[in-house]
Amino acid sequence: MTSEERVDRLVRDADPGRVGVVGDLGGVKQSLLEEIMSESVFERVVEVPRRRARVRRFAGVVTAAAVLVSVVPASIVLRGQSEERGLVPIATPDAQVVYSPLVLAVAERNPRLLINRSGWEVVRLSEFDDEYGTIAFRRGGRELEMTWYSAAGYADRYADRLVGSPAKSVRVDGWPGDLFEFFSGDFSVLTRPRDGMFVEMQTSGNWSRKDFDRVLGDIVRVDVRTWLAVLPAEMVMPVRERAAKVLADVPLPPGFDVDALEDVGVGDSYQFGVGVTSRVGCGWIAEWQRARASGDVAGVRRAVDALRSSHGWRVLRDMDKTGDWPEVFWEYADEIAAGTLRPGYVQGLDCR
């Protein structure tokens, strides 16, 4: 019996249709995952020829003085393939570009998967780190989102996907995975854990199985600098430079440390805006609470005025066109202007 047949048999035995909203797949989940992770199914695969040079692991600490001194044009897209994959680079990294330590370290630790086909552009990049992150590619009316997670969450996510669809074995640039097809017409692929993480790829838009198979065949893992060269310039800009643009018309609370924004992370403009304005809002709330407790009337007024002015901050007005974060922020700002504040602001604004 082949490896795929063994997995299919376990899936049939599980009969996901009998599973409730929350459950353990009737005890089959554990045995199924043990099969997937076993040497016979997961480890013992035929080695395929390498299509890329081996990426050297991140070694040593990058000097803190290294910053991005020039950026890649945002118009860079993935280049087309030659008939023999690998001969034409996806993007041409600029050897003169120097990236910040944060950007390099994060890029080193994530899977760095790209679609090696012309026309696909990076349209979204969430705040990410070495355990979680999302990058989305779009071409025409189709979008493919890739999210990477710590391997610790693989078992639960795999079991959850089985409830909606049987698993079919696939490979992504030699990386074993499982494909799930849902009634909505969407597809999902979970790669099996490797190097402490796994990736889920999810479609949205008008896809057929043939389309998805073709794109899966075009996905490759690349080195750090090639991956960074594909990202829009704003996503890899030094934090201080990005923050200066966001904070141009934003009053800062006492003691606000712009350098501390380094740990906001790397992400698209919306996610970065969330991280920065969250810190500003939480800082002003802390100042408002301090001033009220100490009877500092002038301090209370400064905090109220600063938060009330948030309705005019350019960053929030721009973000309001695409997401709900500004509305959440303004609700708390308006409460403070009225002299009240719900305890839930800590979670709502992600105050630390």
N, C-alpha and C positions, 0 to 999 in steps of 0.2 A: 504494500500500500504506500502510495506516495505521500510526501509531507502535506500537500494540499488536500488530498483525500482524507487524511487523518483529521485535519482541522475542520473540513466540511462536515465530517461525521459528528464531531463534537458539537458543532453549531446546530446540526439537525437534532441531536439528542437534547440540546438545551431547550429547544422549542420556545423561543423568546415570546411567542404569542401568549403563553400562559403566565408570564411574569407580570406582577403588579406594577404600580407606579414606582414604588421603591422596593427593591428586593435584592437577593443574592443569586439570582438566576437558578434558584432551586439547588444550590450547592455545586452546580456545574461550573460556575465562574472560576473557582479556584483551579479545578482540574484543567479547564480550557486554557487558562493563562499559564499553567505549568507546562502544558504541551507547547504553547507558543514560545515560551522562554527556554524550552529544553534544547539540549545540544542537537538532537535529531532534527528538530524543525527549524530552529532559529540559528544555530551556530553552523551546522553542517551544510554549507552552501558552496556552489561551485564558484571559485574565485574568478571574477571577470577582469579583463585587462583594464588597467588604470587609464581614465580619460583625462586625468589632470595630474599635475605634480603634487606630491604629498605636501600638505601645509605644515610648516614647522609650528610646534606649539609655542605659545607665548612664554618667553623666558626672560626673567628679570623684570625690574621695574623701569618703566619708561620715565625719563627725567621729567619733572614737573614743569620744566621750562619749555617743553615741546608744546607748541600750540599750532593750530591750523593757520598758516600764514597766507594760503591762497585756497580758493575753493573751486569745486568742479561745477561747470555750468549745469543748471537745473534741467536743461534740455536733453542731456545724455539719456539715450535709451539703449536697450539691449540690441546688439548687432545681430545680423542674420548669420546662419550657419553655412559652412561649406558642405559639400556632400559627405565629407568625412569629418565628423564632429571633432572639435578640439583644435582644428587648424586655424580657425578664425576666433580671435578673442571676443568675449562678450562685451567688454569695455576695455579701453586702454588706460590703465592707471597712470597718473602723472607723477613721475618720480620726484618732482620738485615739491609736491604737496606734503606738508608736515601736519599730522593729526595730533589732537590732544591725547593725553594718556587715557582719559575716560573713553573716548571714542575707540581707540585701538584695543583697549582691554575688552570692551563689550563686544566688538566685532570679532575678536579672537575666540570668544567663548560661545558664540551662537552658531547655528548650523550653516549659515551663509549659502542658502540655496537661491538660485536665480533661474529664470526661464530663458534659455538660450535660443531665442527666436525674435526676429525683428518686430517692432511695434508694441511690445509689452513695456509698460512704464510703471515705476513705483509711484503709487498714488496715496499711500498711507503707511505710516510707521509709528506704532505706538511707543510710549515710553517703555524701554526694555532694559533687562539686565541679564545675568548669566542663567537665570532660571525661568524667565518668561519674556515674551515679546511677540509682536505681530507685525508682519509686513504684508502689504496688499499690492497686487499687480493688476493692471487693467489693460485690455485691448478691445476697442470697440465697445460692445455691450456686455462683454464677459469680464468677470473679475475672479481672481484666485487669491485667497487669503491664506498665508502660512503663519501658524502660531507655534512657537516652541515652548515646551514645558519641562520641568524637572521630571526625570524618570519615575520619581515616587508617585506621580499621579497617573501613570500609564494604565494600571490595572482597572481603576474605576472608570476611566474614560473609554477604554476598550469595551468593558461590559456595558456601558451606557449605549455605545454605538450598536452593539449587537441586538439591543432591544428593537431597533428600527430596521435592521438589515443584516443579512448574513455577510460574512467576511469573505473577500476574494483576494488571494495573494497577488501582490504586485511588487515591482522594484522601482526605486527612484534613484537613478545614477548608482545602481548596485546596492542601494540601501533597502533591505526587505521591509515590506509594509503590508497593510491590508486595506482594501477598498470597500466602501459602503455606499450603496445607492438607495436613496430615500424616495418615498412616494411623491414628494414635492418636486422631484426631478433634479435635486441637488446631489452632489457627490462629495464624499469625504475620504481622505486617505490618512491613516495613522501609520507613521513609520514605527518600527520597533525600537525600543530603547538602545541608544548607543552613546558612549561618552557621557553618560549621566543625564541624557535628555532624549526627548522624542518630539516629532513635529506632526501637527495636524494641518492638512491642506483642505480647504473647503471652497466650493464653487458658489457663485451667485450670478444670475443672468441666464441667458439661453445656451445651455450646454447639452450636448449629446454624449453618450459614452465614447463614441469615436473621437469626438473633440477632446475629451478629457484624457483619453489614452495617448493621443498625440502630444498633448502638452506635458503629460507626465514623462514622456520620452525625451522632452526638450529640457527638463530640469537637471541642472548640474550643481555640484558644490564647488565653490571657488575659493581662492585665497582672500586674505583680509583686504588687501588694497583694491582688488578687483571688485569686491562686494561694496566697499565704500565709494568707489568711483561711480557706481550706478545710482547712488542715493542723491536726491536733490540737495543742493548746496546748503540750504538752511538747516538740514537735519544734522550736518556734521560741523556746523559753524561753532567756534569756541563759545562756551556758555556766557562769558562776560559780554561778548559782542552781541549775542542773541538777546540777552537780558536787557542790554541798553536800549534796544529797539522796542521791546515790550514795555519797558518802564519809562519811556520818554515823557509821558504825561501823567504818570502815576505817583502820587505823594507817598513817600516811604515812611514807615513807622520808626520811632527812635531805635537806634542800634541795629537797624536792618543791615545784614551782611550779604552783599551781592555774591561774594566768593563762595558762600555756603550753598548757592544754587547749583554748584557742580553736581550734587547728588540728586538733582531733579531728574537727571537721566537724559538719554538721547531719544528724540521722538520728533514727530511732525509739529507744525506750528500750533495746532490746536492743543495737543497734549502738553507741549512746552508751556503754552499760555496758561493751562490749568495749573501746572506745577508752580509757576512763578506767582500768579495772582493768589493762589492758595496761601503761599507764604506771606504775602503782603496783607491779605485779609486777616489771617490769624494774628499777625503782628499788631495790627490796629485794634483788634478785639482785646488782645492782652493789655494793650496800653489803655483802652477804655475801661477795662476792669480795674486796673491799677489806679487810674485817676479817680474813679468813683469810690474805691475803697479808702483812698487817702484824702478825699475831699478836694481834689485838684480840679476845680471847675473849668479852668482854662484847658487842662489836659483832656477832660471829657469832651469839650467843644471841638478841639483839634481832631480827636478820633472820629467824632460824629461827622464833622465836615469832610474829612478824608474819605470815609466810607460812603457818604452820600454822593461824593463826586464820582464814585465808581460808575454811575450811570452814563458818564461821559467818557470813560477811559476808552481809548481807541481799541486796545486789545480785546476788551470785552464786547464792544460793539461789533467788531469783526467776527468774533467767535459766535455771537448770537445768531449769525446767519446760517450756521451749520450745526449747532449743538445747544444743549440745555444748561451748560455750566454757568453762563452769565446770569440766567434766571435764578439759579440756586444762590449764587453769590449775592445778587441784589436783594433777595428775600431777607437774608441775614443783615445786610447793610441797612435795609429799611427798618428792621426790628430795632436795631441799635439807635437809629435816628428817633424812634418812638420811645426809647428808654427801656426796651425789653430785649431779651435774648433767650431763645430756647436752648436747653442743654445739648440738644442734638447737633449743635454747630460743630462740635469736635469731630464727629463723623462726617457731617455734611460738607465741611470744608477741608477735611483731612488735616486738622490741626494736630501737632505732635507736642 
